[in-house]
């Protein structure tokens, strides 16, 4: 359900404050400069369900998950920034989802170096405090669709009055988009100004720029198995947060406005992609001798992908808009989680649209 469009930061803060006394008590309008909302925040501000979800998350975190008011305010300031909005929104929405389904947790526990793969220690997003002792971290699902859209929007800001489109395969790695699209940004802008189009052969993309049209078509293709293969290292970009002495759950929420293909799940493409990604993370990487420092520089020297893979106990994927979720359990994990553990995490009342897969007959 959509309401009256809100166009400024202060108006958005006022709306959040009406939904949450905790947010109201922060008095953010006194310290956050007012500004016109960017497209993502504009869409968020106009969707009452999303605003309420964030307000409920802040209320629950401060009331039940030991989050300090200062930490809650830091999250709100991050939410109100165009640069960090998506990740923070997904984090707060995932917290709200966990609380809604009776998961007991402590937010943002501080970990010492010996307990994680980061020798300097780190702060995780949560620790389960019910019957199951495990840690988790939340990472916004930022696959190629979201990254490609960020690239397209950034180009349009440099090319006022022009509409930018991207054609080609979306079965590419996020790291490749960062390197061969964002890394060549000025070159692409120059080419679009001069000729209206630019090939990015290492991505298989054709980028075009021209006057907006009433009807526009682009050709994009995607294969879920290939996409999982291309992004098989994606879960290890923050492997330094994996815990050494307790189960670790990597939580991946996603929202329709940023990952439309995942939301739609056409021909079960989302189910296929998520399971394939989990299977590669658990089984393919279990024998991979590649140093993890290639993907996460904060990790201790000498740690290999096969080591990190065994410390990854579970993936939890959450469609924030439909409530559908998938939890995959690593059959080769050092600290294994079972179906019984999952039942206990949700106080024996798991979400109605939760798929549980432990690869019991698919570990070879």
N, C-alpha and C positions, 0 to 999 in steps of 0.2 A: 504494500500500500504506500502510495506517494502522497505527500502533503505539499503545502506551499513551499516553493523553492527558496532556499536560504543561500545567500550569495557571499556572505562575509564571515571571517573568522569569529568575530565577536557575536554575531547572530548564532553561529554554530555552538559556541561556548555557552550561550544563554540556553539553547535547547538542551544541551547535555546537562546543564546545571538544573534544569527543571526535572530531569529524569533521575538525578543523583545528588543527594545532599553532600556526599563526599566531594564530588566535582564542584559543587557550588561553594563549598568551604575553601577551595583553592584560590578563589577570586582571580582567575586567570586573565580576565579582561584588563586587570590593572598592570599586568606584566607582559602580556602577549600583544604585540602590535597588530592592529586590525589590518586586514588585507582582503582582496577579492580571492575567493576560493578557486583553486585549480580544478581540473575536470574530475579527478578521483574524489577529492573532498566534497565537491559540489554534488556528485552523485550520492555519496554517503550521507550528506546533510539532508538530502531530500527523501531519504528512505527511513521511515520511522522505525522499522524493525531493526535496522543496523544500529541506529543511535541507541535504542533501548538495549540491544545486545551489549554494546560497549559499557553503558551505564551499569547494567547488571554485573558485568565482569568486575568493574572497579569496586562496586559495593561488596561483592563476594570476596575479592582478593583482600580487602582491608578488614572485613569482618571475620573471615574464616581461614585465610591462607597466610596470615602473619605478614602481609605486605604493609610496610610503613606508609604513612601519608606522603612522605617525601618521595618514596619510590613510586607511589601511585601518580604523583604529580609529574614525575619524569616520564612515565608512560603517556600521560595525557599530552604533554608538550611534544613528544615524538609523534603521537597520532595527528596532531595539528600541523605537522610539517609535510609538504608535498613529497619531499625526498624520502621520508621514512614512514609515510602513512600506511602503505600496503602491508609492510611487515608488521607494524604495530597493530593494525586492525586485525590481522589474522591471528596474532598472538592473543589479543584480548578476547576475540571471538572463540578461540580454542579454550581458553580458560573458562569462559562462560559455559561452553558445551560440557566440559568436564564437571563443573559444579552442578549443572542441570541434571546430570546423570549420577549424582551422588558419589563422585570420586573425591576422596579426601586427599588433600595435598598441601604442602608448604610451598609458597612461591619464592623463587629466586634464592635458593640456598647457595652459599659461598663454598666452593670446593678448594681443597688444598692440592698442591702439585702432585703428591704421591697417589691421590685418589682419582685423577683423570689423566688423559694423555697429554695435556698441556702441563709442562713442568713448572710453569709459573702459577698454576691454579686458574680458576675461572668461576663465573657465576652461571648456574644453570637456571632454566625457567621453572623447574619444580622438582619436588621429591614427594612420592606417594607416602602417605602417613597412615593408611589403613592396615589391612591384613597383609598386604604385599609391600615389601620394602624395595623400591625401585626409584630411579631418577628419570627425568624426561627433559627434553628441550624441544621448543616449537620453532619450526622453520616454515615461513610462508612458501607455498608451492609456487615457484617462480620459473616455470618452464618456458619454452621458447615463445609461446603466444604472448605472455606478459612482457618478456624482454624485447621481443620484436615490436610490440606496440609502443613501448617506451622509446625505442629507436625512431619509430615513425613519427611520434609526437615531437620528439626533439628536433627532427628534421623540419617539421612544419613550423616550429618556432623560428628557425633560421630562414625560412622561406615564406614570409607572410603573403597571404593571398593565394597560395598554391596548396593543392591537395596532394599528399604523398600516399602512394600505394606500394605494397610489396607483394611480388608474385614469386612462386616457387615452392619447394618442399620445406615443410616445417619440421622435418625429421633431422634436426641439427642439434648439436650440443650447446648448452647455455654458454660454456666457456668459449666456443667458436664464435658465437654472436658477439660476445664482448670483444674478442680479438679482431675479427674481420669485419664487423659493422661499426661498433663504437670506436674501435681502434683506428678506423679509416674515415672517421666522421667528416673531417674537413675536406678530404678528397671527394667524398660522396656529395657534399654540399656544392663544391665547385663544379662537379660534373652535371648535377641537376640544374644548376643555374645556366650552364653553357649549352646543354643539349636536352635536358628534360628527362634523361634516364641514365642509369648506371648499372652495369652488371657487377655482382659480387660472386665471382666464380667459385670461391672456396666454400660458399654457403649455398650456391645454386639459386641465388636470388636475383630478380630483376626489380630494381627500385625505380619508380616513375614519379614525376612531379608535373602537375599541370593545373589549369583552372578547375575549380570544383564543378561537377556535373550533377544534374538531377538524378541520373542513374549511373552507378559505377559498378564495375565487376572486376574481381581479381581472381586469379587461379592459384589456389594453395592446396597442397596435398599433405597427407600425414598417415603414417603407418605406426600403430602403437608399439609393435615389437621392435621396429627400427628405432623409434624414439627412445625406448627403454635402453636399447643398446648404445645409442649415442650419448645418453645421459647416465650411464651406469656408474660414473664416478661422482655424480651430483650429491648423493647422501654423505660423501666423505669430505666435502668442502669445509666442514666444521668438526672433523673427527677428533680434534683436540679436546672436545667436550665429552667424549665417550668416557664412561666411568670404568675403572679397573676392578672394583671389588663388589659391585652390585649390578643388577640388571639395568639396562639403559634403553629407553624408548624414544625413538625419534618421531615426533608428531608433525605431520604435514597437512595443515588446513589449506583450503583453496576456496575462492569465491567466484561467482559467475562473471562479475564485471571485469575480472582480470584473466580468467582462464575459461573462456566460453566452451571450448571443446571438452574439457574435463567435466564441466557442469552438465552438458547435454548427454554425454555417454552414448553417442550414436553407435548402434550395432555393438554395444558393450565395449566400445573402444577404451573407456576409462578403466573398466574392470581388468581388461587385458593388459593395459599399460602398467597399472599399479602392481599387479601380481608379477609381471615380467621384471619390473624394476626391483621389487623385493627379492625375487629369485636370484637375480644377478648380484644384488648386495650380499645375500646370505651364502649362496652356493658358488657362483663364479669367483667372487672375490676371496673365498675361503682358501684358495690355493695361489693367490696372486702375490708375487714377491716384490711388486712395485713399492718404493718408499712413499708413504702417505704425504710427506712433505711436498710432493709435487702438486698436491691439491689443497693442503692446509699448512702454511708455513709456521703456525703456532705450535705444531705438534712436536713431541720429543724426537730427537734424531734416532734413526735406527728402527722406527716403527714401520712395519710393512702393512700393505692393504690386508693381507690375510690375518694379521694380528688385530687390526681395527675391526674387521668384519666379525670376528668372534666376540667382540665386546658390544656389538649391536644386537640387542636382544629382540627388538621388535620395531616394526613400522606401524604407525597409526595414521591413516589418511582420513580427513574429514571434509565432506562437502558442506560448507557452512550454510548454504542456501536451502538444501533439501534435507539435511540431517543424516544423509546416508554416510556410512563410515565403513572402513575396512581395516582390520588389524591382522598383520602378518607376523608369525612367530618364527624366529631363527632356529632351525633344528640343530645347528652346529654352534650355537652360542655357548660361551663359557658359563654365563649365568642365564640359564634357559627359563623362559616363561611358558607355562602350559595353558590349556584351555581353562583349567580350574583356576589358575591365577587370574585370568581375564574375568571370570565370573566374580571372583572376590574383589577385584579392583572396582567393579561396578556394583558392589554390595548385592550380588546375585540378582540384579535387575538390569542387565545390559540394554543398551539402546535398541529399539525395535528394528532398526535398519542397519545393524552391525553385522558385517561378514567377518568370520574368524577363520583363518587358514594357517595351519601349523606345518604344512608341507610333509605331513606324516608319510605319505606314499609317493612323494616326489623329490626325495633326497638322494640323488645319485650323481 
